[in-house]
């Protein structure tokens, strides 16, 4: 039997630092308390934090720890952006970006009921 994993996308209005990650953490805890298997995915992230010896997004590191996610950081946060992110995005092959995001979502979906997808406001 094929199981489908539900994706819940969390983003914010035109306000920076809106508390998306705090919301994701709270939502994940409520869903886990209900017995659901929860994952976390941040397809576009900032590389602003040193986690062990790997540069990643601090939200990704926090959620990896809170949820006990075993997958590699590159799976949870495949596209890392920096200060000049618009230039980087404009030079990336759109098909490759879509395939990377889709493939990593599929990997994270294995044996999980719900994936919480945290999106950057600036991408939209």
C-alpha positions in Angstrom: 0.0 0.0 0.0 1.2 3.5 -0.9 1.2 6.0 2.0 1.0 9.7 1.3 2.7 12.1 3.6 0.9 15.4 4.3 3.0 18.6 3.9 2.1 21.6 6.0 3.6 24.8 4.6 4.4 27.6 7.1 5.4 31.1 6.0 4.8 34.6 7.3 3.3 37.8 6.1 5.4 40.8 5.3 6.9 40.8 8.8 10.4 39.6 9.5 11.0 37.4 12.5 7.4 36.4 12.7 8.0 33.3 14.8 7.6 30.7 12.1 10.1 28.3 13.7 8.5 28.6 17.1 5.2 27.9 15.5 6.7 24.9 13.7 8.2 23.6 16.9 4.9 23.9 18.8 2.9 22.4 16.0 5.3 19.5 15.8 5.0 18.8 19.5 1.2 18.8 19.4 1.2 16.4 16.4 3.8 14.1 18.0 1.7 14.1 21.2 -1.2 12.8 19.0 1.1 9.9 17.9 2.0 11.2 14.5 5.4 10.8 12.9 6.6 14.3 12.1 9.4 15.7 9.9 10.7 19.1 9.1 11.9 20.6 5.8 13.2 24.0 4.9 14.0 23.9 1.2 15.5 27.4 1.1 17.6 28.4 4.1 20.3 30.7 5.3 23.8 29.4 6.1 24.1 31.6 9.2 24.9 29.0 11.9 27.7 26.6 12.7 26.2 23.2 13.8 29.0 20.9 14.8 31.4 21.6 11.9 28.7 22.3 9.3 27.4 25.7 8.3 23.6 25.6 8.2 20.4 27.5 9.1 19.9 27.9 12.9 16.2 27.0 12.6 17.2 23.8 10.8 19.7 22.8 13.5 17.1 23.5 16.2 14.3 21.5 14.5 16.7 18.6 13.8 17.5 18.4 17.5 13.9 18.9 18.7 12.5 16.2 16.4 15.4 13.9 16.5 15.7 13.9 12.7 18.4 11.5 11.5 18.7 12.7 7.9 21.6 14.8 6.9 21.3 18.6 7.0 21.6 18.8 3.2 18.4 16.8 3.0 16.5 18.9 5.5 17.8 22.2 4.0 19.0 21.5 0.4 19.4 25.1 -0.9 21.4 27.4 1.3 21.3 31.1 0.6 23.6 33.9 1.6 23.5 37.7 1.5 23.3 37.9 -2.3 20.6 35.3 -2.6 18.7 36.9 -5.4 21.7 36.7 -7.7 22.2 33.0 -6.7 18.6 32.1 -7.3 18.6 33.8 -10.7 21.6 31.7 -11.9 20.2 28.4 -10.6 18.6 26.0 -13.1 14.9 26.0 -12.1 14.4 22.4 -13.1 17.3 21.3 -10.9 15.9 23.3 -8.0 12.5 21.8 -8.3 13.9 18.3 -8.7 16.2 18.8 -5.6 13.3 20.0 -3.5 11.0 17.2 -4.7 13.6 14.4 -4.1 14.5 15.6 -0.6 10.8 16.0 0.4 10.3 12.3 -0.8 13.3 11.2 1.3 12.1 13.0 4.4 8.5 11.6 3.8 9.6 8.0 4.3 8.0 6.7 7.5 6.5 10.0 8.4 2.8 11.1 8.5 3.4 14.9 8.2 6.3 17.1 7.0 6.3 20.7 8.3 7.7 22.8 5.5 9.1 26.2 6.7 9.4 28.7 3.9 11.4 31.9 3.7 9.1 35.0 3.3 11.6 36.7 1.0 11.4 33.9 -1.7 7.8 34.8 -2.4 
